[in-house]
């Protein structure tokens, strides 16, 4: 899988269920460890391993903050 935006994380007995969006579709994956991921992050999941794409996540958060500021100014 290339990358997905995390919408929701739920803890289960065997690990975590991550729901998010990939190419406009809802995707649900099960992993044992989050790898530091939290809701709103952009991640890649390969072979059950989560990797947070820090640069893309930071850019996304900056873009959201900019849009919110424009709305309230």
mmJSON file of the N, C-alpha and C atoms, coordinates in Angstrom:
{"data_MODEL":{"atom_site":{
"group_PDB":["ATOM","ATOM","ATOM","ATOM","ATOM","ATOM","ATOM","ATOM","ATOM","ATOM","ATOM","ATOM","ATOM","ATOM","ATOM","ATOM","ATOM","ATOM","ATOM","ATOM","ATOM","ATOM","ATOM","ATOM","ATOM","ATOM","ATOM","ATOM","ATOM","ATOM","ATOM","ATOM","ATOM","ATOM","ATOM","ATOM","ATOM","ATOM","ATOM","ATOM","ATOM","ATOM","ATOM","ATOM","ATOM","ATOM","ATOM","ATOM","ATOM","ATOM","ATOM","ATOM","ATOM","ATOM","ATOM","ATOM","ATOM","ATOM","ATOM","ATOM","ATOM","ATOM","ATOM","ATOM","ATOM","ATOM","ATOM","ATOM","ATOM","ATOM","ATOM","ATOM","ATOM","ATOM","ATOM","ATOM","ATOM","ATOM","ATOM","ATOM","ATOM","ATOM","ATOM","ATOM","ATOM","ATOM","ATOM","ATOM","ATOM","ATOM","ATOM","ATOM","ATOM","ATOM","ATOM","ATOM","ATOM","ATOM","ATOM","ATOM","ATOM","ATOM","ATOM","ATOM","ATOM","ATOM","ATOM","ATOM","ATOM","ATOM","ATOM","ATOM","ATOM","ATOM","ATOM","ATOM","ATOM","ATOM","ATOM","ATOM","ATOM","ATOM","ATOM","ATOM","ATOM","ATOM","ATOM","ATOM","ATOM","ATOM","ATOM","ATOM","ATOM","ATOM","ATOM","ATOM","ATOM","ATOM","ATOM","ATOM","ATOM","ATOM","ATOM","ATOM","ATOM","ATOM","ATOM","ATOM","ATOM","ATOM","ATOM","ATOM","ATOM","ATOM","ATOM","ATOM","ATOM","ATOM","ATOM","ATOM","ATOM","ATOM","ATOM","ATOM","ATOM","ATOM","ATOM","ATOM","ATOM","ATOM","ATOM","ATOM","ATOM","ATOM","ATOM","ATOM","ATOM","ATOM","ATOM","ATOM","ATOM","ATOM","ATOM","ATOM","ATOM","ATOM","ATOM","ATOM","ATOM","ATOM","ATOM","ATOM","ATOM","ATOM","ATOM","ATOM","ATOM","ATOM","ATOM","ATOM","ATOM","ATOM","ATOM","ATOM","ATOM","ATOM","ATOM","ATOM","ATOM","ATOM","ATOM","ATOM","ATOM","ATOM","ATOM","ATOM","ATOM","ATOM","ATOM"],
"id":[1,2,3,4,5,6,7,8,9,10,11,12,13,14,15,16,17,18,19,20,21,22,23,24,25,26,27,28,29,30,31,32,33,34,35,36,37,38,39,40,41,42,43,44,45,46,47,48,49,50,51,52,53,54,55,56,57,58,59,60,61,62,63,64,65,66,67,68,69,70,71,72,73,74,75,76,77,78,79,80,81,82,83,84,85,86,87,88,89,90,91,92,93,94,95,96,97,98,99,100,101,102,103,104,105,106,107,108,109,110,111,112,113,114,115,116,117,118,119,120,121,122,123,124,125,126,127,128,129,130,131,132,133,134,135,136,137,138,139,140,141,142,143,144,145,146,147,148,149,150,151,152,153,154,155,156,157,158,159,160,161,162,163,164,165,166,167,168,169,170,171,172,173,174,175,176,177,178,179,180,181,182,183,184,185,186,187,188,189,190,191,192,193,194,195,196,197,198,199,200,201,202,203,204,205,206,207,208,209,210,211,212,213,214,215,216,217,218,219],
"type_symbol":["N","C","C","N","C","C","N","C","C","N","C","C","N","C","C","N","C","C","N","C","C","N","C","C","N","C","C","N","C","C","N","C","C","N","C","C","N","C","C","N","C","C","N","C","C","N","C","C","N","C","C","N","C","C","N","C","C","N","C","C","N","C","C","N","C","C","N","C","C","N","C","C","N","C","C","N","C","C","N","C","C","N","C","C","N","C","C","N","C","C","N","C","C","N","C","C","N","C","C","N","C","C","N","C","C","N","C","C","N","C","C","N","C","C","N","C","C","N","C","C","N","C","C","N","C","C","N","C","C","N","C","C","N","C","C","N","C","C","N","C","C","N","C","C","N","C","C","N","C","C","N","C","C","N","C","C","N","C","C","N","C","C","N","C","C","N","C","C","N","C","C","N","C","C","N","C","C","N","C","C","N","C","C","N","C","C","N","C","C","N","C","C","N","C","C","N","C","C","N","C","C","N","C","C","N","C","C","N","C","C","N","C","C","N","C","C","N","C","C"],
"label_atom_id":["N","CA","C","N","CA","C","N","CA","C","N","CA","C","N","CA","C","N","CA","C","N","CA","C","N","CA","C","N","CA","C","N","CA","C","N","CA","C","N","CA","C","N","CA","C","N","CA","C","N","CA","C","N","CA","C","N","CA","C","N","CA","C","N","CA","C","N","CA","C","N","CA","C","N","CA","C","N","CA","C","N","CA","C","N","CA","C","N","CA","C","N","CA","C","N","CA","C","N","CA","C","N","CA","C","N","CA","C","N","CA","C","N","CA","C","N","CA","C","N","CA","C","N","CA","C","N","CA","C","N","CA","C","N","CA","C","N","CA","C","N","CA","C","N","CA","C","N","CA","C","N","CA","C","N","CA","C","N","CA","C","N","CA","C","N","CA","C","N","CA","C","N","CA","C","N","CA","C","N","CA","C","N","CA","C","N","CA","C","N","CA","C","N","CA","C","N","CA","C","N","CA","C","N","CA","C","N","CA","C","N","CA","C","N","CA","C","N","CA","C","N","CA","C","N","CA","C","N","CA","C","N","CA","C","N","CA","C","N","CA","C","N","CA","C","N","CA","C","N","CA","C","N","CA","C"],
"label_alt_id":[null,null,null,null,null,null,null,null,null,null,null,null,null,null,null,null,null,null,null,null,null,null,null,null,null,null,null,null,null,null,null,null,null,null,null,null,null,null,null,null,null,null,null,null,null,null,null,null,null,null,null,null,null,null,null,null,null,null,null,null,null,null,null,null,null,null,null,null,null,null,null,null,null,null,null,null,null,null,null,null,null,null,null,null,null,null,null,null,null,null,null,null,null,null,null,null,null,null,null,null,null,null,null,null,null,null,null,null,null,null,null,null,null,null,null,null,null,null,null,null,null,null,null,null,null,null,null,null,null,null,null,null,null,null,null,null,null,null,null,null,null,null,null,null,null,null,null,null,null,null,null,null,null,null,null,null,null,null,null,null,null,null,null,null,null,null,null,null,null,null,null,null,null,null,null,null,null,null,null,null,null,null,null,null,null,null,null,null,null,null,null,null,null,null,null,null,null,null,null,null,null,null,null,null,null,null,null,null,null,null,null,null,null,null,null,null,null,null,null],
"label_comp_id":["UNK","UNK","UNK","UNK","UNK","UNK","UNK","UNK","UNK","UNK","UNK","UNK","UNK","UNK","UNK","UNK","UNK","UNK","UNK","UNK","UNK","UNK","UNK","UNK","UNK","UNK","UNK","UNK","UNK","UNK","UNK","UNK","UNK","UNK","UNK","UNK","UNK","UNK","UNK","UNK","UNK","UNK","UNK","UNK","UNK","UNK","UNK","UNK","UNK","UNK","UNK","UNK","UNK","UNK","UNK","UNK","UNK","UNK","UNK","UNK","UNK","UNK","UNK","UNK","UNK","UNK","UNK","UNK","UNK","UNK","UNK","UNK","UNK","UNK","UNK","UNK","UNK","UNK","UNK","UNK","UNK","UNK","UNK","UNK","UNK","UNK","UNK","UNK","UNK","UNK","UNK","UNK","UNK","UNK","UNK","UNK","UNK","UNK","UNK","UNK","UNK","UNK","UNK","UNK","UNK","UNK","UNK","UNK","UNK","UNK","UNK","UNK","UNK","UNK","UNK","UNK","UNK","UNK","UNK","UNK","UNK","UNK","UNK","UNK","UNK","UNK","UNK","UNK","UNK","UNK","UNK","UNK","UNK","UNK","UNK","UNK","UNK","UNK","UNK","UNK","UNK","UNK","UNK","UNK","UNK","UNK","UNK","UNK","UNK","UNK","UNK","UNK","UNK","UNK","UNK","UNK","UNK","UNK","UNK","UNK","UNK","UNK","UNK","UNK","UNK","UNK","UNK","UNK","UNK","UNK","UNK","UNK","UNK","UNK","UNK","UNK","UNK","UNK","UNK","UNK","UNK","UNK","UNK","UNK","UNK","UNK","UNK","UNK","UNK","UNK","UNK","UNK","UNK","UNK","UNK","UNK","UNK","UNK","UNK","UNK","UNK","UNK","UNK","UNK","UNK","UNK","UNK","UNK","UNK","UNK","UNK","UNK","UNK","UNK","UNK","UNK","UNK","UNK","UNK"],
"label_asym_id":["A","A","A","A","A","A","A","A","A","A","A","A","A","A","A","A","A","A","A","A","A","A","A","A","A","A","A","A","A","A","A","A","A","A","A","A","A","A","A","A","A","A","A","A","A","A","A","A","A","A","A","A","A","A","A","A","A","A","A","A","A","A","A","A","A","A","A","A","A","A","A","A","A","A","A","A","A","A","A","A","A","A","A","A","A","A","A","A","A","A","A","A","A","A","A","A","A","A","A","A","A","A","A","A","A","A","A","A","A","A","A","A","A","A","A","A","A","A","A","A","A","A","A","A","A","A","A","A","A","A","A","A","A","A","A","A","A","A","A","A","A","A","A","A","A","A","A","A","A","A","A","A","A","A","A","A","A","A","A","A","A","A","A","A","A","A","A","A","A","A","A","A","A","A","A","A","A","A","A","A","A","A","A","A","A","A","A","A","A","A","A","A","A","A","A","A","A","A","A","A","A","A","A","A","A","A","A","A","A","A","A","A","A","A","A","A","A","A","A"],
"label_entity_id":["1","1","1","1","1","1","1","1","1","1","1","1","1","1","1","1","1","1","1","1","1","1","1","1","1","1","1","1","1","1","1","1","1","1","1","1","1","1","1","1","1","1","1","1","1","1","1","1","1","1","1","1","1","1","1","1","1","1","1","1","1","1","1","1","1","1","1","1","1","1","1","1","1","1","1","1","1","1","1","1","1","1","1","1","1","1","1","1","1","1","1","1","1","1","1","1","1","1","1","1","1","1","1","1","1","1","1","1","1","1","1","1","1","1","1","1","1","1","1","1","1","1","1","1","1","1","1","1","1","1","1","1","1","1","1","1","1","1","1","1","1","1","1","1","1","1","1","1","1","1","1","1","1","1","1","1","1","1","1","1","1","1","1","1","1","1","1","1","1","1","1","1","1","1","1","1","1","1","1","1","1","1","1","1","1","1","1","1","1","1","1","1","1","1","1","1","1","1","1","1","1","1","1","1","1","1","1","1","1","1","1","1","1","1","1","1","1","1","1"],
"label_seq_id":[1,1,1,2,2,2,3,3,3,4,4,4,5,5,5,6,6,6,7,7,7,8,8,8,9,9,9,10,10,10,11,11,11,12,12,12,13,13,13,14,14,14,15,15,15,16,16,16,17,17,17,18,18,18,19,19,19,20,20,20,21,21,21,22,22,22,23,23,23,24,24,24,25,25,25,26,26,26,27,27,27,28,28,28,29,29,29,30,30,30,31,31,31,32,32,32,33,33,33,34,34,34,35,35,35,36,36,36,37,37,37,38,38,38,39,39,39,40,40,40,41,41,41,42,42,42,43,43,43,44,44,44,45,45,45,46,46,46,47,47,47,48,48,48,49,49,49,50,50,50,51,51,51,52,52,52,53,53,53,54,54,54,55,55,55,56,56,56,57,57,57,58,58,58,59,59,59,60,60,60,61,61,61,62,62,62,63,63,63,64,64,64,65,65,65,66,66,66,67,67,67,68,68,68,69,69,69,70,70,70,71,71,71,72,72,72,73,73,73],
"pdbx_PDB_ins_code":[null,null,null,null,null,null,null,null,null,null,null,null,null,null,null,null,null,null,null,null,null,null,null,null,null,null,null,null,null,null,null,null,null,null,null,null,null,null,null,null,null,null,null,null,null,null,null,null,null,null,null,null,null,null,null,null,null,null,null,null,null,null,null,null,null,null,null,null,null,null,null,null,null,null,null,null,null,null,null,null,null,null,null,null,null,null,null,null,null,null,null,null,null,null,null,null,null,null,null,null,null,null,null,null,null,null,null,null,null,null,null,null,null,null,null,null,null,null,null,null,null,null,null,null,null,null,null,null,null,null,null,null,null,null,null,null,null,null,null,null,null,null,null,null,null,null,null,null,null,null,null,null,null,null,null,null,null,null,null,null,null,null,null,null,null,null,null,null,null,null,null,null,null,null,null,null,null,null,null,null,null,null,null,null,null,null,null,null,null,null,null,null,null,null,null,null,null,null,null,null,null,null,null,null,null,null,null,null,null,null,null,null,null,null,null,null,null,null,null],
"Cartn_x":[0.855,0.0,0.904,0.548,1.349,1.227,0.137,-0.049,-1.526,-1.849,-3.234,-3.268,-4.377,-4.595,-5.408,-4.921,-5.574,-6.785,-7.957,-9.176,-9.502,-9.227,-9.619,-8.675,-8.381,-7.562,-8.31,-8.445,-9.092,-8.171,-8.049,-7.239,-8.071,-7.471,-8.112,-7.207,-7.66,-6.849,-5.557,-5.59,-4.429,-3.606,-3.985,-3.23,-4.124,-4.102,-4.863,-5.53,-6.697,-7.388,-7.303,-6.763,-6.622,-7.554,-8.415,-9.312,-8.863,-8.855,-8.431,-8.829,-8.275,-8.621,-7.4,-7.613,-6.572,-7.217,-6.762,-7.309,-8.826,-9.301,-10.721,-11.588,-10.983,-11.727,-11.409,-12.378,-12.16,-11.349,-10.301,-9.424,-9.323,-9.386,-9.229,-8.114,-7.107,-5.995,-5.816,-5.301,-5.016,-3.51,-2.962,-1.522,-1.276,-0.078,0.265,0.768,1.497,2.058,1.716,1.514,1.146,2.34,3.509,4.675,4.606,3.916,3.81,2.684,1.911,0.831,-0.306,-0.942,-2.127,-3.101,-4.316,-5.343,-4.895,-5.107,-4.719,-3.38,-2.58,-1.281,-1.448,-0.448,-0.359,0.654,0.247,1.094,1.223,2.202,2.281,2.267,1.632,1.567,2.097,3.159,3.743,4.061,3.564,3.795,3.408,2.3,1.815,2.577,3.485,4.268,3.818,3.629,3.18,4.382,4.421,5.454,4.774,4.999,4.424,5.267,4.594,5.274,5.277,6.329,6.382,6.304,7.026,6.999,5.615,4.992,3.652,2.623,2.77,1.857,2.007,3.238,3.488,2.903,3.119,2.569,1.042,0.443,-1.019,-1.542,-0.896,-1.327,-1.164,-0.07,0.129,-0.959,-1.308,-2.355,-3.708,-4.02,-5.277,-5.295,-4.179,-4.097,-4.284,-3.685,-3.809,-5.271,-5.94,-7.347,-8.23,-7.971,-8.743,-8.54,-7.293,-7.009,-7.738,-7.754,-8.446,-9.946,-10.501,-11.933,-12.312,-11.417,-11.741,-11.174,-10.449,-9.921,-10.902],
"Cartn_y":[-1.167,0.0,1.234,2.212,3.429,4.232,4.945,5.731,5.937,6.175,6.441,7.438,8.153,9.098,8.393,8.411,7.715,8.523,7.884,8.506,8.035,6.76,6.189,5.043,4.936,3.841,3.223,1.909,1.197,0.094,-0.007,-1.063,-2.337,-3.455,-4.759,-5.642,-6.862,-7.791,-8.176,-8.184,-8.63,-7.49,-6.258,-5.141,-3.931,-3.394,-2.191,-2.321,-1.711,-1.61,-0.147,0.082,1.439,1.585,2.588,2.898,4.226,4.276,5.51,5.536,6.508,6.715,6.483,5.715,5.448,5.537,6.482,6.713,6.902,7.625,7.928,6.8,5.715,4.559,4.335,3.821,3.466,2.181,2.206,1.051,0.746,-0.526,-0.95,-1.992,-1.727,-2.661,-2.998,-4.186,-4.629,-4.772,-4.177,-4.238,-4.529,-5.024,-5.311,-4.074,-3.199,-1.995,-0.786,0.35,1.575,2.294,2.056,2.744,4.249,4.689,6.112,6.817,6.091,6.706,7.16,8.262,8.741,9.263,9.534,9.996,11.279,11.336,12.492,12.335,11.344,11.116,10.47,10.676,9.958,8.849,7.624,6.461,5.573,4.693,3.597,2.317,1.3,0.0,-1.047,-1.72,-2.779,-3.961,-5.118,-6.354,-6.2,-5.509,-5.35,-4.334,-3.587,-2.579,-1.191,-0.34,1.032,1.964,2.853,3.885,5.229,6.172,7.512,8.288,8.872,9.71,11.133,11.431,12.654,13.926,14.002,15.217,15.468,14.434,14.589,14.923,14.318,14.61,16.063,16.524,17.909,18.882,18.6,19.456,19.473,18.326,18.241,19.065,18.933,19.686,21.199,21.608,23.025,23.542,22.739,23.125,23.263,22.338,22.4,23.64,23.914,25.101,26.373,26.431,27.596,27.797,26.72,26.806,27.245,26.711,27.102,28.579,29.035,30.439,31.342,30.962,31.732,31.807,30.727,30.699,31.64,31.76,32.535,33.942,34.31,35.681,36.619],
"Cartn_z":[0.0,0.0,0.0,-0.746,-0.823,0.47,0.647,1.864,2.12,3.373,3.74,4.88,4.977,6.061,7.137,8.362,9.471,9.947,9.89,10.398,11.808,12.083,13.38,13.745,15.038,15.559,16.728,16.703,17.808,18.304,19.615,20.219,20.314,19.973,20.096,20.954,21.218,22.008,21.286,19.953,19.173,18.59,18.847,18.294,18.086,16.865,16.552,15.192,15.086,13.809,13.397,12.209,11.693,10.502,10.564,9.449,8.866,7.55,6.902,5.448,4.749,3.349,2.471,1.402,0.422,-0.951,-1.757,-3.099,-3.07,-2.064,-1.963,-1.441,-1.041,-0.535,0.939,1.683,3.081,3.148,3.947,4.117,5.604,5.953,7.339,7.376,8.215,8.364,9.839,10.102,11.463,11.602,12.649,12.892,14.369,14.676,16.065,16.79,16.078,16.686,15.825,16.477,15.765,15.153,15.649,15.119,15.311,16.366,16.655,15.922,15.136,14.361,15.261,14.859,15.55,14.501,14.932,14.001,13.323,12.021,11.234,10.54,10.948,10.322,8.954,8.121,6.854,7.087,6.797,7.077,5.853,5.904,4.949,5.774,5.233,5.908,4.945,5.354,4.535,5.43,5.054,5.812,7.279,7.546,8.905,9.734,9.108,9.823,9.407,10.391,10.164,10.193,9.213,9.197,8.985,9.891,9.767,8.759,7.77,6.787,7.339,8.094,8.887,8.056,6.95,6.126,5.549,5.022,4.439,5.515,6.692,7.798,8.232,8.355,8.75,7.727,6.436,5.385,5.435,5.669,5.75,6.922,8.07,9.249,9.039,8.394,8.099,7.154,6.164,5.218,5.923,6.809,7.565,8.453,9.144,9.995,9.19,8.01,7.141,6.729,6.331,5.928,7.101,8.291,9.458,9.79,9.67,9.949,8.947,7.667,6.645,6.926,7.437,7.732,8.879,9.854,11.053,11.054,10.02,9.939,9.265],
"occupancy":[1.0,1.0,1.0,1.0,1.0,1.0,1.0,1.0,1.0,1.0,1.0,1.0,1.0,1.0,1.0,1.0,1.0,1.0,1.0,1.0,1.0,1.0,1.0,1.0,1.0,1.0,1.0,1.0,1.0,1.0,1.0,1.0,1.0,1.0,1.0,1.0,1.0,1.0,1.0,1.0,1.0,1.0,1.0,1.0,1.0,1.0,1.0,1.0,1.0,1.0,1.0,1.0,1.0,1.0,1.0,1.0,1.0,1.0,1.0,1.0,1.0,1.0,1.0,1.0,1.0,1.0,1.0,1.0,1.0,1.0,1.0,1.0,1.0,1.0,1.0,1.0,1.0,1.0,1.0,1.0,1.0,1.0,1.0,1.0,1.0,1.0,1.0,1.0,1.0,1.0,1.0,1.0,1.0,1.0,1.0,1.0,1.0,1.0,1.0,1.0,1.0,1.0,1.0,1.0,1.0,1.0,1.0,1.0,1.0,1.0,1.0,1.0,1.0,1.0,1.0,1.0,1.0,1.0,1.0,1.0,1.0,1.0,1.0,1.0,1.0,1.0,1.0,1.0,1.0,1.0,1.0,1.0,1.0,1.0,1.0,1.0,1.0,1.0,1.0,1.0,1.0,1.0,1.0,1.0,1.0,1.0,1.0,1.0,1.0,1.0,1.0,1.0,1.0,1.0,1.0,1.0,1.0,1.0,1.0,1.0,1.0,1.0,1.0,1.0,1.0,1.0,1.0,1.0,1.0,1.0,1.0,1.0,1.0,1.0,1.0,1.0,1.0,1.0,1.0,1.0,1.0,1.0,1.0,1.0,1.0,1.0,1.0,1.0,1.0,1.0,1.0,1.0,1.0,1.0,1.0,1.0,1.0,1.0,1.0,1.0,1.0,1.0,1.0,1.0,1.0,1.0,1.0,1.0,1.0,1.0,1.0,1.0,1.0,1.0,1.0,1.0,1.0,1.0,1.0],
"B_iso_or_equiv":[0.0,0.0,0.0,0.0,0.0,0.0,0.0,0.0,0.0,0.0,0.0,0.0,0.0,0.0,0.0,0.0,0.0,0.0,0.0,0.0,0.0,0.0,0.0,0.0,0.0,0.0,0.0,0.0,0.0,0.0,0.0,0.0,0.0,0.0,0.0,0.0,0.0,0.0,0.0,0.0,0.0,0.0,0.0,0.0,0.0,0.0,0.0,0.0,0.0,0.0,0.0,0.0,0.0,0.0,0.0,0.0,0.0,0.0,0.0,0.0,0.0,0.0,0.0,0.0,0.0,0.0,0.0,0.0,0.0,0.0,0.0,0.0,0.0,0.0,0.0,0.0,0.0,0.0,0.0,0.0,0.0,0.0,0.0,0.0,0.0,0.0,0.0,0.0,0.0,0.0,0.0,0.0,0.0,0.0,0.0,0.0,0.0,0.0,0.0,0.0,0.0,0.0,0.0,0.0,0.0,0.0,0.0,0.0,0.0,0.0,0.0,0.0,0.0,0.0,0.0,0.0,0.0,0.0,0.0,0.0,0.0,0.0,0.0,0.0,0.0,0.0,0.0,0.0,0.0,0.0,0.0,0.0,0.0,0.0,0.0,0.0,0.0,0.0,0.0,0.0,0.0,0.0,0.0,0.0,0.0,0.0,0.0,0.0,0.0,0.0,0.0,0.0,0.0,0.0,0.0,0.0,0.0,0.0,0.0,0.0,0.0,0.0,0.0,0.0,0.0,0.0,0.0,0.0,0.0,0.0,0.0,0.0,0.0,0.0,0.0,0.0,0.0,0.0,0.0,0.0,0.0,0.0,0.0,0.0,0.0,0.0,0.0,0.0,0.0,0.0,0.0,0.0,0.0,0.0,0.0,0.0,0.0,0.0,0.0,0.0,0.0,0.0,0.0,0.0,0.0,0.0,0.0,0.0,0.0,0.0,0.0,0.0,0.0,0.0,0.0,0.0,0.0,0.0,0.0],
"pdbx_formal_charge":[null,null,null,null,null,null,null,null,null,null,null,null,null,null,null,null,null,null,null,null,null,null,null,null,null,null,null,null,null,null,null,null,null,null,null,null,null,null,null,null,null,null,null,null,null,null,null,null,null,null,null,null,null,null,null,null,null,null,null,null,null,null,null,null,null,null,null,null,null,null,null,null,null,null,null,null,null,null,null,null,null,null,null,null,null,null,null,null,null,null,null,null,null,null,null,null,null,null,null,null,null,null,null,null,null,null,null,null,null,null,null,null,null,null,null,null,null,null,null,null,null,null,null,null,null,null,null,null,null,null,null,null,null,null,null,null,null,null,null,null,null,null,null,null,null,null,null,null,null,null,null,null,null,null,null,null,null,null,null,null,null,null,null,null,null,null,null,null,null,null,null,null,null,null,null,null,null,null,null,null,null,null,null,null,null,null,null,null,null,null,null,null,null,null,null,null,null,null,null,null,null,null,null,null,null,null,null,null,null,null,null,null,null,null,null,null,null,null,null],
"auth_seq_id":[1,1,1,2,2,2,3,3,3,4,4,4,5,5,5,6,6,6,7,7,7,8,8,8,9,9,9,10,10,10,11,11,11,12,12,12,13,13,13,14,14,14,15,15,15,16,16,16,17,17,17,18,18,18,19,19,19,20,20,20,21,21,21,22,22,22,23,23,23,24,24,24,25,25,25,26,26,26,27,27,27,28,28,28,29,29,29,30,30,30,31,31,31,32,32,32,33,33,33,34,34,34,35,35,35,36,36,36,37,37,37,38,38,38,39,39,39,40,40,40,41,41,41,42,42,42,43,43,43,44,44,44,45,45,45,46,46,46,47,47,47,48,48,48,49,49,49,50,50,50,51,51,51,52,52,52,53,53,53,54,54,54,55,55,55,56,56,56,57,57,57,58,58,58,59,59,59,60,60,60,61,61,61,62,62,62,63,63,63,64,64,64,65,65,65,66,66,66,67,67,67,68,68,68,69,69,69,70,70,70,71,71,71,72,72,72,73,73,73],
"auth_comp_id":["UNK","UNK","UNK","UNK","UNK","UNK","UNK","UNK","UNK","UNK","UNK","UNK","UNK","UNK","UNK","UNK","UNK","UNK","UNK","UNK","UNK","UNK","UNK","UNK","UNK","UNK","UNK","UNK","UNK","UNK","UNK","UNK","UNK","UNK","UNK","UNK","UNK","UNK","UNK","UNK","UNK","UNK","UNK","UNK","UNK","UNK","UNK","UNK","UNK","UNK","UNK","UNK","UNK","UNK","UNK","UNK","UNK","UNK","UNK","UNK","UNK","UNK","UNK","UNK","UNK","UNK","UNK","UNK","UNK","UNK","UNK","UNK","UNK","UNK","UNK","UNK","UNK","UNK","UNK","UNK","UNK","UNK","UNK","UNK","UNK","UNK","UNK","UNK","UNK","UNK","UNK","UNK","UNK","UNK","UNK","UNK","UNK","UNK","UNK","UNK","UNK","UNK","UNK","UNK","UNK","UNK","UNK","UNK","UNK","UNK","UNK","UNK","UNK","UNK","UNK","UNK","UNK","UNK","UNK","UNK","UNK","UNK","UNK","UNK","UNK","UNK","UNK","UNK","UNK","UNK","UNK","UNK","UNK","UNK","UNK","UNK","UNK","UNK","UNK","UNK","UNK","UNK","UNK","UNK","UNK","UNK","UNK","UNK","UNK","UNK","UNK","UNK","UNK","UNK","UNK","UNK","UNK","UNK","UNK","UNK","UNK","UNK","UNK","UNK","UNK","UNK","UNK","UNK","UNK","UNK","UNK","UNK","UNK","UNK","UNK","UNK","UNK","UNK","UNK","UNK","UNK","UNK","UNK","UNK","UNK","UNK","UNK","UNK","UNK","UNK","UNK","UNK","UNK","UNK","UNK","UNK","UNK","UNK","UNK","UNK","UNK","UNK","UNK","UNK","UNK","UNK","UNK","UNK","UNK","UNK","UNK","UNK","UNK","UNK","UNK","UNK","UNK","UNK","UNK"],
"auth_asym_id":["A","A","A","A","A","A","A","A","A","A","A","A","A","A","A","A","A","A","A","A","A","A","A","A","A","A","A","A","A","A","A","A","A","A","A","A","A","A","A","A","A","A","A","A","A","A","A","A","A","A","A","A","A","A","A","A","A","A","A","A","A","A","A","A","A","A","A","A","A","A","A","A","A","A","A","A","A","A","A","A","A","A","A","A","A","A","A","A","A","A","A","A","A","A","A","A","A","A","A","A","A","A","A","A","A","A","A","A","A","A","A","A","A","A","A","A","A","A","A","A","A","A","A","A","A","A","A","A","A","A","A","A","A","A","A","A","A","A","A","A","A","A","A","A","A","A","A","A","A","A","A","A","A","A","A","A","A","A","A","A","A","A","A","A","A","A","A","A","A","A","A","A","A","A","A","A","A","A","A","A","A","A","A","A","A","A","A","A","A","A","A","A","A","A","A","A","A","A","A","A","A","A","A","A","A","A","A","A","A","A","A","A","A","A","A","A","A","A","A"],
"auth_atom_id":["N","CA","C","N","CA","C","N","CA","C","N","CA","C","N","CA","C","N","CA","C","N","CA","C","N","CA","C","N","CA","C","N","CA","C","N","CA","C","N","CA","C","N","CA","C","N","CA","C","N","CA","C","N","CA","C","N","CA","C","N","CA","C","N","CA","C","N","CA","C","N","CA","C","N","CA","C","N","CA","C","N","CA","C","N","CA","C","N","CA","C","N","CA","C","N","CA","C","N","CA","C","N","CA","C","N","CA","C","N","CA","C","N","CA","C","N","CA","C","N","CA","C","N","CA","C","N","CA","C","N","CA","C","N","CA","C","N","CA","C","N","CA","C","N","CA","C","N","CA","C","N","CA","C","N","CA","C","N","CA","C","N","CA","C","N","CA","C","N","CA","C","N","CA","C","N","CA","C","N","CA","C","N","CA","C","N","CA","C","N","CA","C","N","CA","C","N","CA","C","N","CA","C","N","CA","C","N","CA","C","N","CA","C","N","CA","C","N","CA","C","N","CA","C","N","CA","C","N","CA","C","N","CA","C","N","CA","C","N","CA","C","N","CA","C","N","CA","C","N","CA","C","N","CA","C"],
"pdbx_PDB_model_num":[1,1,1,1,1,1,1,1,1,1,1,1,1,1,1,1,1,1,1,1,1,1,1,1,1,1,1,1,1,1,1,1,1,1,1,1,1,1,1,1,1,1,1,1,1,1,1,1,1,1,1,1,1,1,1,1,1,1,1,1,1,1,1,1,1,1,1,1,1,1,1,1,1,1,1,1,1,1,1,1,1,1,1,1,1,1,1,1,1,1,1,1,1,1,1,1,1,1,1,1,1,1,1,1,1,1,1,1,1,1,1,1,1,1,1,1,1,1,1,1,1,1,1,1,1,1,1,1,1,1,1,1,1,1,1,1,1,1,1,1,1,1,1,1,1,1,1,1,1,1,1,1,1,1,1,1,1,1,1,1,1,1,1,1,1,1,1,1,1,1,1,1,1,1,1,1,1,1,1,1,1,1,1,1,1,1,1,1,1,1,1,1,1,1,1,1,1,1,1,1,1,1,1,1,1,1,1,1,1,1,1,1,1,1,1,1,1,1,1]
}}}
